[in-house]
Amino acid sequence: MCFYGVFSKMTQLPNNITLLRIAGSLGLLLCDVTSVVFWLIHGLCGISDIADGWLARKLKCVTKTGALLDSVADICFVACCAWKLLPK
C-alpha cells in the first residue's frame, strides 16, 4: 500500500524511473557500442534499477504492478544489451 500524504505525487516516482529505464534500454539499440553515449545510458539504466526499488521501499509504495514493471524493465535491459554486445 502506498503512502498518501503531502508527497503523494512522489509515490509514482519509482514507476516513472522504471519506465525511463525501459526507454533507455530501447535507446541503447540506437547507439554504437563504442560510443560514450551508449555507456552513459547503460550506466544510468543500471543506477536507475537500484534507485527505483530503494525509492519504492523508502516511500512505502511497493506494489505488485511496480514489481512486475521492474521485472519487465530488467528483461528489456538485458535483452537490449545482449543484442548489442554479443557477437552476431
LODRENTI-210046 format. One record per atom (N, C-alpha, C): atom name; x, y, z; residue in three letters. Coordinates in nm, 2 decimals, decimal comma. Example, Ala and Ser with C-alpha at 12.3 -4.5 7.8 and 13.67 -1.06 7.14 Angstrom:
REM LODRENTI-210046
+------+--------+--------+--------+------+
! atom !   east !  north !     up ! type !
+------+--------+--------+--------+------+
!    N !   1,32 !  -0,57 !   0,78 !  ALA !
!   CA !   1,23 !  -0,45 !   0,78 !  ALA !
!    C !   1,32 !  -0,33 !   0,78 !  ALA !
!    N !   1,28 !  -0,22 !   0,71 !  SER !
!   CA !   1,37 !  -0,11 !   0,71 !  SER !
!    C !   1,29 !   0,00 !   0,79 !  SER !
+------+--------+--------+--------+------+
//
This chain:
REM LODRENTI-210046
+------+--------+--------+--------+------+
! atom !   east !  north !     up ! type !
+------+--------+--------+--------+------+
!    N !   0,08 !  -0,12 !   0,00 !  MET !
!   CA !   0,00 !   0,00 !   0,00 !  MET !
!    C !   0,09 !   0,12 !   0,00 !  MET !
!    N !   0,05 !   0,22 !  -0,08 !  CYS !
!   CA !   0,13 !   0,34 !  -0,09 !  CYS !
!    C !   0,10 !   0,44 !   0,01 !  CYS !
!    N !   0,20 !   0,52 !   0,04 !  PHE !
!   CA !   0,19 !   0,63 !   0,14 !  PHE !
!    C !   0,12 !   0,75 !   0,07 !  PHE !
!    N !   0,00 !   0,79 !   0,11 !  TYR !
!   CA !  -0,06 !   0,91 !   0,05 !  TYR !
!    C !  -0,06 !   1,02 !   0,15 !  TYR !
!    N !   0,00 !   1,13 !   0,12 !  GLY !
!   CA !   0,01 !   1,24 !   0,21 !  GLY !
!    C !   0,05 !   1,36 !   0,13 !  GLY !
!    N !   0,13 !   1,45 !   0,19 !  VAL !
!   CA !   0,18 !   1,57 !   0,12 !  VAL !
!    C !   0,26 !   1,53 !  -0,01 !  VAL !
!    N !   0,33 !   1,42 !   0,00 !  PHE !
!   CA !   0,41 !   1,39 !  -0,12 !  PHE !
!    C !   0,35 !   1,28 !  -0,20 !  PHE !
!    N !   0,22 !   1,28 !  -0,22 !  SER !
!   CA !   0,15 !   1,17 !  -0,29 !  SER !
!    C !   0,20 !   1,16 !  -0,44 !  SER !
!    N !   0,24 !   1,27 !  -0,50 !  LYS !
!   CA !   0,30 !   1,26 !  -0,64 !  LYS !
!    C !   0,43 !   1,19 !  -0,64 !  LYS !
!    N !   0,50 !   1,19 !  -0,53 !  MET !
!   CA !   0,63 !   1,12 !  -0,52 !  MET !
!    C !   0,61 !   0,97 !  -0,52 !  MET !
!    N !   0,49 !   0,92 !  -0,49 !  THR !
!   CA !   0,47 !   0,77 !  -0,49 !  THR !
!    C !   0,48 !   0,72 !  -0,63 !  THR !
!    N !   0,46 !   0,80 !  -0,73 !  GLN !
!   CA !   0,47 !   0,75 !  -0,87 !  GLN !
!    C !   0,61 !   0,75 !  -0,92 !  GLN !
!    N !   0,70 !   0,81 !  -0,85 !  LEU !
!   CA !   0,84 !   0,83 !  -0,89 !  LEU !
!    C !   0,91 !   0,70 !  -0,92 !  LEU !
!    N !   0,90 !   0,59 !  -0,84 !  PRO !
!   CA !   0,97 !   0,47 !  -0,87 !  PRO !
!    C !   0,92 !   0,41 !  -1,00 !  PRO !
!    N !   0,79 !   0,41 !  -1,03 !  ASN !
!   CA !   0,74 !   0,36 !  -1,16 !  ASN !
!    C !   0,78 !   0,44 !  -1,27 !  ASN !
!    N !   0,79 !   0,57 !  -1,26 !  ASN !
!   CA !   0,84 !   0,66 !  -1,36 !  ASN !
!    C !   0,98 !   0,63 !  -1,39 !  ASN !
!    N !   1,06 !   0,61 !  -1,29 !  ILE !
!   CA !   1,20 !   0,58 !  -1,31 !  ILE !
!    C !   1,21 !   0,44 !  -1,39 !  ILE !
!    N !   1,13 !   0,35 !  -1,36 !  THR !
!   CA !   1,13 !   0,22 !  -1,42 !  THR !
!    C !   1,09 !   0,24 !  -1,57 !  THR !
!    N !   0,99 !   0,32 !  -1,60 !  LEU !
!   CA !   0,96 !   0,34 !  -1,74 !  LEU !
!    C !   1,07 !   0,41 !  -1,82 !  LEU !
!    N !   1,14 !   0,50 !  -1,75 !  LEU !
!   CA !   1,25 !   0,56 !  -1,81 !  LEU !
!    C !   1,37 !   0,46 !  -1,84 !  LEU !
!    N !   1,38 !   0,36 !  -1,76 !  ARG !
!   CA !   1,48 !   0,26 !  -1,78 !  ARG !
!    C !   1,44 !   0,18 !  -1,90 !  ARG !
!    N !   1,31 !   0,15 !  -1,92 !  ILE !
!   CA !   1,27 !   0,08 !  -2,04 !  ILE !
!    C !   1,30 !   0,16 !  -2,17 !  ILE !
!    N !   1,27 !   0,29 !  -2,16 !  ALA !
!   CA !   1,30 !   0,38 !  -2,27 !  ALA !
!    C !   1,45 !   0,39 !  -2,30 !  ALA !
!    N !   1,53 !   0,40 !  -2,19 !  GLY !
!   CA !   1,68 !   0,40 !  -2,21 !  GLY !
!    C !   1,73 !   0,27 !  -2,27 !  GLY !
!    N !   1,67 !   0,16 !  -2,23 !  SER !
!   CA !   1,72 !   0,03 !  -2,28 !  SER !
!    C !   1,69 !   0,02 !  -2,43 !  SER !
!    N !   1,58 !   0,07 !  -2,47 !  LEU !
!   CA !   1,54 !   0,07 !  -2,61 !  LEU !
!    C !   1,64 !   0,17 !  -2,69 !  LEU !
!    N !   1,67 !   0,28 !  -2,62 !  GLY !
!   CA !   1,76 !   0,38 !  -2,67 !  GLY !
!    C !   1,90 !   0,32 !  -2,70 !  GLY !
!    N !   1,94 !   0,22 !  -2,62 !  LEU !
!   CA !   2,07 !   0,16 !  -2,64 !  LEU !
!    C !   2,08 !   0,09 !  -2,78 !  LEU !
!    N !   1,96 !   0,05 !  -2,83 !  LEU !
!   CA !   1,96 !  -0,02 !  -2,96 !  LEU !
!    C !   2,00 !   0,08 !  -3,08 !  LEU !
!    N !   1,98 !   0,21 !  -3,05 !  LEU !
!   CA !   2,01 !   0,31 !  -3,15 !  LEU !
!    C !   2,16 !   0,37 !  -3,14 !  LEU !
!    N !   2,23 !   0,33 !  -3,04 !  CYS !
!   CA !   2,37 !   0,38 !  -3,02 !  CYS !
!    C !   2,47 !   0,27 !  -3,06 !  CYS !
!    N !   2,59 !   0,33 !  -3,10 !  ASP !
!   CA !   2,70 !   0,24 !  -3,13 !  ASP !
!    C !   2,77 !   0,20 !  -3,00 !  ASP !
!    N !   2,80 !   0,07 !  -2,99 !  VAL !
!   CA !   2,86 !   0,02 !  -2,86 !  VAL !
!    C !   2,99 !   0,09 !  -2,82 !  VAL !
!    N !   3,06 !   0,14 !  -2,92 !  THR !
!   CA !   3,19 !   0,21 !  -2,89 !  THR !
!    C !   3,17 !   0,35 !  -2,85 !  THR !
!    N !   3,05 !   0,41 !  -2,85 !  SER !
!   CA !   3,02 !   0,55 !  -2,82 !  SER !
!    C !   3,01 !   0,57 !  -2,67 !  SER !
!    N !   3,04 !   0,69 !  -2,63 !  VAL !
!   CA !   3,03 !   0,73 !  -2,49 !  VAL !
!    C !   2,88 !   0,73 !  -2,45 !  VAL !
!    N !   2,79 !   0,77 !  -2,54 !  VAL !
!   CA !   2,65 !   0,78 !  -2,52 !  VAL !
!    C !   2,60 !   0,64 !  -2,48 !  VAL !
!    N !   2,64 !   0,54 !  -2,55 !  PHE !
!   CA !   2,59 !   0,40 !  -2,51 !  PHE !
!    C !   2,62 !   0,37 !  -2,37 !  PHE !
!    N !   2,75 !   0,39 !  -2,33 !  TRP !
!   CA !   2,79 !   0,35 !  -2,20 !  TRP !
!    C !   2,73 !   0,44 !  -2,09 !  TRP !
!    N !   2,70 !   0,57 !  -2,12 !  LEU !
!   CA !   2,64 !   0,66 !  -2,03 !  LEU !
!    C !   2,49 !   0,61 !  -2,01 !  LEU !
!    N !   2,42 !   0,58 !  -2,11 !  ILE !
!   CA !   2,28 !   0,53 !  -2,10 !  ILE !
!    C !   2,29 !   0,40 !  -2,02 !  ILE !
!    N !   2,38 !   0,31 !  -2,05 !  HIS !
!   CA !   2,40 !   0,18 !  -1,98 !  HIS !
!    C !   2,42 !   0,20 !  -1,83 !  HIS !
!    N !   2,50 !   0,29 !  -1,80 !  GLY !
!   CA !   2,53 !   0,32 !  -1,65 !  GLY !
!    C !   2,40 !   0,38 !  -1,59 !  GLY !
!    N !   2,34 !   0,47 !  -1,65 !  LEU !
!   CA !   2,22 !   0,53 !  -1,60 !  LEU !
!    C !   2,11 !   0,43 !  -1,58 !  LEU !
!    N !   2,09 !   0,34 !  -1,67 !  CYS !
!   CA !   1,99 !   0,23 !  -1,66 !  CYS !
!    C !   2,03 !   0,14 !  -1,54 !  CYS !
!    N !   2,15 !   0,11 !  -1,52 !  GLY !
!   CA !   2,19 !   0,03 !  -1,40 !  GLY !
!    C !   2,17 !   0,10 !  -1,27 !  GLY !
!    N !   2,20 !   0,23 !  -1,27 !  ILE !
!   CA !   2,17 !   0,31 !  -1,14 !  ILE !
!    C !   2,02 !   0,32 !  -1,12 !  ILE !
!    N !   1,95 !   0,34 !  -1,22 !  SER !
!   CA !   1,80 !   0,35 !  -1,20 !  SER !
!    C !   1,74 !   0,22 !  -1,15 !  SER !
!    N !   1,80 !   0,11 !  -1,19 !  ASP !
!   CA !   1,75 !  -0,02 !  -1,14 !  ASP !
!    C !   1,76 !  -0,03 !  -0,99 !  ASP !
!    N !   1,87 !   0,03 !  -0,93 !  ILE !
!   CA !   1,88 !   0,03 !  -0,79 !  ILE !
!    C !   1,79 !   0,14 !  -0,73 !  ILE !
!    N !   1,79 !   0,26 !  -0,79 !  ALA !
!   CA !   1,71 !   0,37 !  -0,73 !  ALA !
!    C !   1,56 !   0,35 !  -0,72 !  ALA !
!    N !   1,50 !   0,28 !  -0,82 !  ASP !
!   CA !   1,36 !   0,27 !  -0,82 !  ASP !
!    C !   1,31 !   0,18 !  -0,71 !  ASP !
!    N !   1,39 !   0,07 !  -0,68 !  GLY !
!   CA !   1,35 !  -0,02 !  -0,57 !  GLY !
!    C !   1,37 !   0,04 !  -0,44 !  GLY !
!    N !   1,48 !   0,11 !  -0,42 !  TRP !
!   CA !   1,51 !   0,18 !  -0,30 !  TRP !
!    C !   1,40 !   0,29 !  -0,27 !  TRP !
!    N !   1,37 !   0,37 !  -0,37 !  LEU !
!   CA !   1,27 !   0,47 !  -0,35 !  LEU !
!    C !   1,13 !   0,41 !  -0,32 !  LEU !
!    N !   1,10 !   0,30 !  -0,38 !  ALA !
!   CA !   0,97 !   0,24 !  -0,36 !  ALA !
!    C !   0,96 !   0,19 !  -0,21 !  ALA !
!    N !   1,06 !   0,14 !  -0,16 !  ARG !
!   CA !   1,06 !   0,09 !  -0,02 !  ARG !
!    C !   1,07 !   0,21 !   0,07 !  ARG !
!    N !   1,14 !   0,31 !   0,04 !  LYS !
!   CA !   1,16 !   0,43 !   0,12 !  LYS !
!    C !   1,02 !   0,51 !   0,13 !  LYS !
!    N !   0,95 !   0,52 !   0,02 !  LEU !
!   CA !   0,83 !   0,59 !   0,02 !  LEU !
!    C !   0,71 !   0,50 !   0,05 !  LEU !
!    N !   0,74 !   0,38 !   0,09 !  LYS !
!   CA !   0,63 !   0,28 !   0,13 !  LYS !
!    C !   0,53 !   0,27 !   0,01 !  LYS !
!    N !   0,58 !   0,25 !  -0,10 !  CYS !
!   CA !   0,50 !   0,24 !  -0,22 !  CYS !
!    C !   0,54 !   0,12 !  -0,31 !  CYS !
!    N !   0,55 !   0,00 !  -0,24 !  VAL !
!   CA !   0,58 !  -0,12 !  -0,31 !  VAL !
!    C !   0,45 !  -0,18 !  -0,35 !  VAL !
!    N !   0,44 !  -0,20 !  -0,48 !  THR !
!   CA !   0,31 !  -0,26 !  -0,54 !  THR !
!    C !   0,34 !  -0,38 !  -0,63 !  THR !
!    N !   0,24 !  -0,46 !  -0,65 !  LYS !
!   CA !   0,26 !  -0,58 !  -0,75 !  LYS !
!    C !   0,29 !  -0,52 !  -0,89 !  LYS !
!    N !   0,22 !  -0,42 !  -0,92 !  THR !
!   CA !   0,24 !  -0,36 !  -1,06 !  THR !
!    C !   0,38 !  -0,31 !  -1,07 !  THR !
!    N !   0,43 !  -0,24 !  -0,97 !  GLY !
!   CA !   0,57 !  -0,19 !  -0,98 !  GLY !
!    C !   0,67 !  -0,30 !  -0,98 !  GLY !
!    N !   0,64 !  -0,41 !  -0,91 !  ALA !
!   CA !   0,74 !  -0,52 !  -0,92 !  ALA !
!    C !   0,73 !  -0,59 !  -1,05 !  ALA !
!    N !   0,62 !  -0,60 !  -1,11 !  LEU !
!   CA !   0,60 !  -0,66 !  -1,25 !  LEU !
!    C !   0,67 !  -0,57 !  -1,35 !  LEU !
!    N !   0,65 !  -0,44 !  -1,34 !  LEU !
!   CA !   0,71 !  -0,34 !  -1,43 !  LEU !
!    C !   0,86 !  -0,34 !  -1,42 !  LEU !
!    N !   0,91 !  -0,36 !  -1,30 !  ASP !
!   CA !   1,06 !  -0,37 !  -1,28 !  ASP !
!    C !   1,11 !  -0,49 !  -1,34 !  ASP !
!    N !   1,04 !  -0,60 !  -1,33 !  SER !
!   CA !   1,09 !  -0,73 !  -1,40 !  SER !
!    C !   1,09 !  -0,71 !  -1,55 !  SER !
!    N !   0,99 !  -0,64 !  -1,61 !  VAL !
!   CA !   0,98 !  -0,62 !  -1,75 !  VAL !
!    C !   1,10 !  -0,53 !  -1,79 !  VAL !
!    N !   1,13 !  -0,43 !  -1,71 !  ALA !
!   CA !   1,24 !  -0,34 !  -1,74 !  ALA !
!    C !   1,37 !  -0,41 !  -1,74 !  ALA !
!    N !   1,39 !  -0,50 !  -1,64 !  ASP !
!   CA !   1,51 !  -0,58 !  -1,63 !  ASP !
!    C !   1,53 !  -0,67 !  -1,75 !  ASP !
!    N !   1,42 !  -0,73 !  -1,79 !  ILE !
!   CA !   1,43 !  -0,82 !  -1,91 !  ILE !
!    C !   1,46 !  -0,74 !  -2,04 !  ILE !
!    N !   1,40 !  -0,63 !  -2,05 !  CYS !
!   CA !   1,42 !  -0,54 !  -2,16 !  CYS !
!    C !   1,57 !  -0,49 !  -2,17 !  CYS !
!    N !   1,62 !  -0,45 !  -2,05 !  PHE !
!   CA !   1,76 !  -0,40 !  -2,04 !  PHE !
!    C !   1,86 !  -0,51 !  -2,08 !  PHE !
!    N !   1,84 !  -0,63 !  -2,02 !  VAL !
!   CA !   1,93 !  -0,74 !  -2,05 !  VAL !
!    C !   1,92 !  -0,78 !  -2,20 !  VAL !
!    N !   1,80 !  -0,79 !  -2,25 !  ALA !
!   CA !   1,78 !  -0,83 !  -2,39 !  ALA !
!    C !   1,85 !  -0,72 !  -2,49 !  ALA !
!    N !   1,83 !  -0,60 !  -2,46 !  CYS !
!   CA !   1,89 !  -0,49 !  -2,55 !  CYS !
!    C !   2,04 !  -0,49 !  -2,54 !  CYS !
!    N !   2,09 !  -0,51 !  -2,42 !  CYS !
!   CA !   2,24 !  -0,52 !  -2,40 !  CYS !
!    C !   2,30 !  -0,64 !  -2,47 !  CYS !
!    N !   2,23 !  -0,76 !  -2,46 !  ALA !
!   CA !   2,27 !  -0,88 !  -2,52 !  ALA !
!    C !   2,27 !  -0,86 !  -2,67 !  ALA !
!    N !   2,17 !  -0,80 !  -2,73 !  TRP !
!   CA !   2,16 !  -0,78 !  -2,87 !  TRP !
!    C !   2,27 !  -0,69 !  -2,92 !  TRP !
!    N !   2,31 !  -0,59 !  -2,84 !  LYS !
!   CA !   2,42 !  -0,50 !  -2,89 !  LYS !
!    C !   2,56 !  -0,56 !  -2,86 !  LYS !
!    N !   2,58 !  -0,63 !  -2,75 !  LEU !
!   CA !   2,71 !  -0,66 !  -2,70 !  LEU !
!    C !   2,76 !  -0,80 !  -2,75 !  LEU !
!    N !   2,66 !  -0,89 !  -2,77 !  LEU !
!   CA !   2,70 !  -1,03 !  -2,82 !  LEU !
!    C !   2,73 !  -1,03 !  -2,97 !  LEU !
!    N !   2,84 !  -1,10 !  -3,01 !  PRO !
!   CA !   2,87 !  -1,10 !  -3,15 !  PRO !
!    C !   2,76 !  -1,17 !  -3,23 !  PRO !
!    N !   2,74 !  -1,12 !  -3,35 !  LYS !
!   CA !   2,63 !  -1,17 !  -3,43 !  LYS !
!    C !   2,67 !  -1,30 !  -3,50 !  LYS !
+------+--------+--------+--------+------+
//
